[in-house]
C-alpha cells in the first residue's frame, strides 16, 4: 500500500522557510566556541570594546554574529606570550 503525504488542509504560513531572525544572535558560550576561546576571553573583548554586543537585561547578553565576524576581521588579536619567556 502506497503512503500519501499527510496534509493538514491549512495554508502554508508566509514565514515558512524564512530565515529565523533570532538565529543570527549568539550567546557568550557560542561565540567562545566559534572562535576557540574561553567565555572569559569573550567577556574581555566586550570590556575592551573589541566586539559589539546587546545587553538584554542585567545578566543577558547577545551578539549579532555578522557584527562579531566583521569586528574580529578588522582586528588582529595578538597571542599571549608563554609564561617565563620574554616578549
Secondary structure, 3 states (H helix, E strand, C coil): CCCCCCCCCCCCCCCCCCCCHHHHEECHHHHHHHCCCCHHHHHHHHHCCCCCCEECCCCCEEEEHHHHHHHHHHCCCCCCCCCCCCC
